[in-house]
Amino acid sequence: MTPPAAEAAPPAFDPRDPTFVADPFPAFRALRAHDPVHWCAALRGHVLTRHADVKPLLADPRLSADRITPFAKALGAEQRKGAAALIDLLTRWAVFVDPPDHTRLRRLLNAGFTPRAVDRLAPGVRLVVDRLIDAAMSPGTNGGRMDLIADFAYPLPATVIAILIGAPPRDIGLFKRWSDDMAQFVGSAVTRPKRRETAAAAARDMARYFRDLVAERRARPSDDIIDELIAARGADGRLSEDELVATSVLLLFAGHETTTHLIANGMLALLNHPRELALLRAKPALMPQAIEEMLRYDGPVMALTRVAKEDLAVGGKRVAAGDLVFLMVNAANRDPTAFCDPDAFKVERDAAAHLAFGFGPHYCLGAPLARLETRIAVERLLARLGKIERVGPEPEWQDTLVLRGMKSFPIAFEPGSA
């Protein structure tokens, strides 16, 4: 990594600061105004915060999505041996692969995540949502309280993706433990010294689980995404056995982790803006716009990380080949040059220009599913619960730089009329 030449002191920025973890947006405002291409010594990379820089670089072929290979090369022999399972798994994830291999992997996955294919899931998603709300409202169980994450925002997408890939929903407890451990590494936790070792253990367990599941599907075919991926192996650009396992793990991890945070962060924004909540209750047709505003205002992915493949200039700064580049999409989504009054949460806003799902070749494949699950989740929560309010202290946020989500979200509620 090559830091830029010395210059005027940039605004204070430390991603390990608990103040930043709790609320990164003041720091993003300062960086956008004073040092939008900021060299961060703690991250050993460049932090970009302007919409006009972040958007084109997300599609720039001079930046690579493969941050796993440089990570592996930087490890010592013993460290690399201990992390072998993790490295082997992640190097085959489509999100860390560049074209043409990325194009091949994405083509094999596209059919299961088109808007039309996802729309067919709506009745099943609604059934899961209502069952979770029923459980929370069951007399004598919670007393009108629940943890919106543990009791709702996590089990909803985890159950849906488990059904989609053909894994038993009863295993979502396992998925939660493995995903939490993986998220500390994939999400670039900044205060977890053992995150690599913990993620490596989770990677071994997940790979073993899905290798067994794939073998079971070969013996007894069903009608899920894993069966489709197995059938696609004979097509042009076929999936290898290791790619099949890694892709299954990616679908499980990515299929629920960010949607959990989207639902929870979105509900937090609504509860913190009671006028907007009242407007949405009064005009439920605004829900699609409200979901886009949730994604813009405090999206579940704070940064997308790239590696420069060659020297390039960005915002008058030099980014050297091999440098890490942190494209801070949540900062870009609050850029006043892209959105009027960006720190205000407005459910009627046209937020279509947000970058929460990325941009370019790596645009999020699961975006239609995330939108569907969040729309049905918020619609049913507002329809079936009357007064909803946060309880307890201020939310405690996960200390990951890439992902943006709370550890828990306790709420109190009264039954509604629906």
N, C-alpha and C positions, 0 to 999 in steps of 0.2 A: 504494500500500500504506500502511496506517495502523497504526503500532505503538501498543500500548496505553499508557495513562498510566504514569508511573514508579511502581515498587513495589519491594518487597524483592528483592534480587538473586536471580535464579533459579540453579539449579545450572549449573555450567559445561557448555556444550554447543556443540560445534563439529563439524559434519558433515565438515569438511575434515581433522580430526585423524586421522592414520594409526591411532591407537589405536581410534577409533570405527569406522573403515572395517574394521579387522580383527575387532572384536567390539563391536557396537553395544549389546549387551544391558545392560551395567552403566549406560550413560547412560540407556537407556530406564527402568530401574528407578528411577534418581534422579528423572527427570522425572515418572514416574507418582506417586511419593511426594510430591514437593515442588512441581511446577509442570506439571500434566498438560495444560494449555492454554498452551503456551510460545511466546512471540514470539521467533523466531530472526532476528537481524539479518542473518546471513550468507545465509539463504534468503529473507529479506524475506517471511516468512509465519509462520503459526501451526503448531506441531508438537503433534499430539494423540496421546496414548499410552495412554489408558484404553479398555478394551473397551466400557464402558458409553457412552462418547462416540463412539468410532470406528464401531461397528456402526450405530446409527441414522442417523448423518450420511452413511454410504455410500448410504443410500436417501432422503435428505432432498432434496426438489425445490428447496430454497432454495440448494443448492450445485450448481454446474455442473461437468460433466466437461470442458468446453471450455476448456483452458488455452492453446490455440494462438492463438485470436483476440486475447486480451490480450497475448500475447507479440509477435504481429505488429504490433499497434498501438504497442507501446513502441519498436519499431525506427525508426531514421532511414530516409529515403527510399532511400539507397544500400544500407543493410543489408537493407532489405525486398526490394529488387531482387535482391540476391545470394542471399537465402534463399527466393525465390519458389517454386521447385520443391518445397522442403521444406514450406513453408506450405500450398501447394496440395494436396500429398499428405496431410498429417496432418489437415487440416480435414475430410477425407472419411473418416477412420478412425472406425469405430463407437465405439471406446473414448473418443474425444474429442467425441462428438456427443450432445446431449441429446434426449429425446423432444420432438416425435413422430418426428423423422428417425431417431433411434436405434432406435425401435420398428420402423420400416419396414425398416431395414437388417438388424436382428437377425432379423426374421421371414423374410427371404430366405435367411439363413444357417442357420437352425435345423435344417432337415431333414438336413443333412450331419453334424450333431454330436450327434444324440440318442444316448442310451446304446445303443439297439438298432443304430443305424447304425455306431457306433464298435465294438461287439462283433464285427461282421463283419470288422473289420480285424485281429483278434487273430492269426490264422495268419500273416499277412504281417508283422506286427510281430515275432513270435517268429522268423521266418525271418531278418529283418534282424539281430536281436539275436544269434542263433547264428552268423551269418556274421562279425559283428564280433568275437565271442569266439574263433571259429576263427582269425581273422587274428592276434589277440593271442597265441594259444597255438601258432601255427605254429612248428615247430622252427627254431632258428637265427635268428629274426627279432627277437625282443625279449628273449630270455633271462629269461622269467618276469616281465617288467615292462611296464607301459604307462602312458600318461597317460590316466586314466579319462575326462577331458573330451575331449581331442583325438581319442583313439582309439575312444571309445565313446559318452559322454553327449551329445556334439554330433552326430556322424554319424547316430545312431539317429533322433531326432525330425526332423532335417533331411531325411533320406532319406524318412521316412514322409510328411511334409507335402509334399515335392516330388512324390511319387507321387500324393497326394490331389489336388493342384491341377493336375497334368498337366505339371509341369516336369521336365526330364531330371535324374535323380539325379546325373549326372556334373557338374552345375553347382553342387553343394553347396559347393565351394570359393569360388565367387563369392558365394553366399548368405552364407557365413561372413564374408567381408570386408565386404560391404554391411551385414549385420546388426550386426557389431561397431561399425561407424561410426555407424549409426543409434542403437544402444543408448546411446552416449555422450550423445546429446541427449535421446532419449525417456526414458532412465533417470536423467536429471539428474546427470550426472557433475559432481563438485564441484571438480575440480582440472584440468580440461581446457579451456584458454582458447579453443581452435580447434574446439570440438566442433560449433558451429553450421555452420561452413563445411564441415567434414568430412561431417556428416550431409546437408547440402544436395547435395553431390556424389554421395553414395550414393543419395539420393532421385531425382536425375535419371537415374542409371544403372538403378535398379530400375524406375522408371516406363517407361523406354524398353524394358527387357527384357519387361515384362508387356504393354505395348502391342503388341509384336511377337507375343507368345504368344497374346494374345486374337485378333489378326488371323489367326494360324495356325489357331486353333480354329474360327473362323468358316468358314474355307475347308475345313478337314478336321475335323469334329466328332469328339470322342472320348467318354469316359464318366468325366469327372472333375468336380470342383467348379466349375471355370471354365465348363465347358459348361452346368452347372446355372444358374450366375449369368447367363450369356448368355441362356438360355431364359427366365429369370425377368424379363427386361427388359420384356416386354409385360404383365406382371401389374400389379395395383394397386400404386402406389408403386414404379415400376420403377427400376432402376439406370441412371444415366447412364453414358456411356463413361468419364468421369473417375472416377466412383464404382466402376466395375467394376475399373479398374486399381488404384485405391487399396485396395480391399478385397482384391484378390489379393496386394498387397504386405503388407497387415496379416496375412493368413492365413499367409504365409511367415514373417514376423518373429515374430509371437506364437505360431505353431505349433511353434516349436522353441526359442526363446531361453529361456523360463521353464522348459520341461521339461528342458532341459540342466541348468539349475541345480538343479532339484528332484531329479533323479537323483544328481547329484554331492553336493549338500548332504546328501541322505538317506544316501548311502553313508558320507560323512564322519561323520555322527552315529552310525551303526552301528559304525564302526571305533573311534570314540572311546568307545564304551560296549560293551565286549566281552561283558558279561553279557547285554545286550539282543540282541546279535548271536547269541550262543549260543542264547538262548531262541527267536529267530525261526527259526534253523536247525532247532531241535528241534520247533517247532510252526509249520510253514509256513502253516497255516490262519489265523494271525494277520496275514498279509501285508496285507489291506485295512486293518486297524487301524493297522498300522505305517506305511503310506503316509500316512494322515491325521495321524499323530504327526509324521512328517517335515515335512509341510506346516505344522503348528503350531509345531514346535520351531525351525526355521530355514528358513522358506519362501523361495521364489525371488523373491517380490515384497515388498519391505520397506515401501513406501509407495504409497498411491493419492492423487493430487493433485486437489484441487477448487478452484473459485473461488466465493467468496460472491456470490450475486446480490442480496442485500439484507443489511442489518444483522441480526445475530443474537447471542444470548447463549449461550455454551457454558461450562459449569463456572465460572460467575461472571465470565467474561471477555467483553469485547465483541469480536466479529469484524465488521469493517466491510465493506460492499459493495465488491467488487473485491479483497478480501484473498485471498491464497493460503492454502489449508488443506492441510497434509500429514497425512493420516490414516495413522498408522504401524501397519499391520496386524501386522507382526512384533512390535511392542511390545504391542499388544492381545492377541496370542496367547500372551504370557508374563504376562498380568495375573493375579495370585493371586485376584482376586475372581471370575474366570471359570474358572480351572483350578487344581486342587490341586497344590502343589509344582511350579510351572510351569517352573522351570529344570532340572528332571529330564527326561531322555528315556526314555519308557516305551512299549514297543511294544504293551503290553496296555491302554493308556489309551483311554478314550472321548474322542476329540478332535474330535468332530463339530461343536462350536461354534466351531471356528477360522474365521478370516476370510481365509485365504490366497487364496481365489478371489474375494474381495469379498463383496458382499451387495447385494440389491436389483436394480434394472433392469440394472446393469452386471455382474452376476455372470458370471464367466468362461464364455464359450460353449464353450471348449475343455477345460473341466474333465474331462469323461468321457475324452477322448483322453489328456490328461496322466496321469490315474490309470492307464489301461490300459497306456500305454508304460512308466510307472515300475514298475508291478507286475510286468510281464513282464521288464523289465530286471533288477530286483533279484532276482526268483525265479531267473532263469537264471544270474546272476553267482554267487549263493550255491550253486546246484546244481552248476555246472560248475567253479568255482574252489574250491580247498581253503583253505588259509591265505591270508589277504589282509591286507596291512599297508601303512600309509603309508610312503613313503620321502622323503628330502630334508628341506628346512627346512619351517617352518610355512607353510601355504597363503597365497598372496598373493591378496587379494580385490580385485575390481573396485571402483573408487571411485565407483560410482553410488548415488544415494540411493534411487531407486525400485526398482532390481533388486538382488538379493543373490546373488552367485555368485563362484566362484574363477576365477582366470586359468588355472590348471593344477592337476592333481591326480595326481601320480605315485604309483603303487602297485606293490608286488611281490606275486606270487601263486604258488601251486602248483596244478597241475591237481587237480580233484576227482574224484569217482567217477562223476559223471553223464556 
